[in-house]
Amino acid sequence: MVDAVRSTTVTSADLRVGMVARTPRAAAPAADPATTATPAPAPTLARQLAASAPQDADRIRLIKDAIAKGMFPLSPATVADRLIAAKYEWMSNDPS
């Protein structure tokens, strides 16, 4: 029979842990240096991509020039909307 659903208070007496028996580990066989595999080095392209973020230098230069000339359209409302959207995106991926 299933107990009815109700709110209960958990006490320290309710937290019971059974005994766990440890088993001895088996001895590892001796490694033969001739047959031991060495890990392969990481691919060069992966290392290069991990070294820095991808950047479009031409686009960055154009944006900097437009900001310096006062011609780059900055909308505080758009910036705020995108920050809020980014926060919601982070919250949806938050494990807690």
C-alpha positions as CSV (number, residue, x, y, z in Angstrom):
1,M,0.0,0.0,0.0
2,V,1.2,3.5,-0.7
3,D,1.3,6.2,2.0
4,A,-0.8,9.3,1.5
5,V,1.1,12.4,0.3
6,R,1.6,14.8,3.2
7,S,4.2,17.2,4.4
8,T,6.6,15.7,6.9
9,T,9.6,17.0,8.8
10,V,12.9,15.1,8.4
11,T,14.8,14.5,11.6
12,S,18.4,13.3,12.1
13,A,17.0,9.9,13.1
14,D,15.5,9.5,9.7
15,L,18.8,9.8,7.9
16,R,20.1,6.2,8.0
17,V,23.1,5.1,6.1
18,G,23.9,1.4,5.6
19,M,27.4,0.0,6.0
20,V,29.5,-0.1,2.9
21,A,32.1,-2.9,2.7
22,R,35.4,-2.0,0.9
23,T,36.8,-4.5,-1.5
24,P,40.6,-4.7,-2.0
25,R,41.9,-3.5,-5.3
26,A,43.5,-6.0,-7.7
27,A,47.1,-5.4,-8.3
28,A,47.8,-3.7,-11.6
29,P,50.0,-5.7,-14.0
30,A,53.4,-4.3,-14.6
31,A,53.5,-2.0,-17.6
32,D,55.8,-2.9,-20.5
33,P,57.5,0.3,-21.7
34,A,57.4,-1.0,-25.3
35,T,53.6,-1.5,-25.3
36,T,52.7,1.5,-23.3
37,A,50.7,3.9,-25.4
38,T,51.6,7.6,-25.3
39,P,48.8,10.2,-25.6
40,A,48.7,11.9,-29.0
41,P,49.4,15.6,-29.0
42,A,46.5,17.9,-29.5
43,P,45.9,19.0,-33.1
44,T,47.7,22.2,-34.0
45,L,44.5,23.9,-35.3
46,A,42.7,23.2,-32.0
47,R,45.6,24.8,-30.1
48,Q,45.6,27.8,-32.3
49,L,41.8,28.3,-32.0
50,A,42.0,27.9,-28.2
51,A,44.8,30.5,-28.0
52,S,42.5,33.4,-28.9
53,A,39.0,34.3,-29.7
54,P,38.0,34.6,-33.3
55,Q,38.2,38.2,-34.5
56,D,37.3,40.0,-37.7
57,A,40.0,42.7,-37.7
58,D,38.5,44.6,-40.6
59,R,35.1,44.8,-38.9
60,I,36.7,45.9,-35.6
61,R,38.6,48.6,-37.3
62,L,35.5,49.9,-39.1
63,I,33.5,50.0,-35.8
64,K,36.3,51.8,-34.0
65,D,36.5,54.4,-36.8
66,A,32.8,54.9,-36.8
67,I,32.8,55.4,-33.0
68,A,35.7,57.9,-33.2
69,K,33.8,59.9,-35.9
70,G,30.5,59.7,-33.9
71,M,28.7,57.9,-36.6
72,F,28.2,54.5,-34.9
73,P,24.5,54.2,-33.9
74,L,24.3,53.3,-30.2
75,S,20.9,53.0,-28.7
76,P,20.7,52.7,-24.9
77,A,17.4,50.9,-25.2
78,T,18.9,48.3,-27.6
79,V,21.9,47.7,-25.3
80,A,19.6,47.3,-22.3
81,D,17.3,44.9,-24.2
82,R,20.2,42.7,-25.3
83,L,21.7,42.7,-21.8
84,I,18.4,41.5,-20.4
85,A,18.0,38.9,-23.1
86,A,21.6,37.7,-22.3
87,K,20.7,37.4,-18.6
88,Y,17.6,35.3,-19.4
89,E,19.8,33.1,-21.6
90,W,22.3,32.6,-18.8
91,M,19.4,31.9,-16.3
92,S,18.0,29.2,-18.6
93,N,21.4,27.4,-18.6
94,D,21.9,27.8,-14.8
95,P,22.0,24.4,-13.1
96,S,20.5,25.7,-9.8
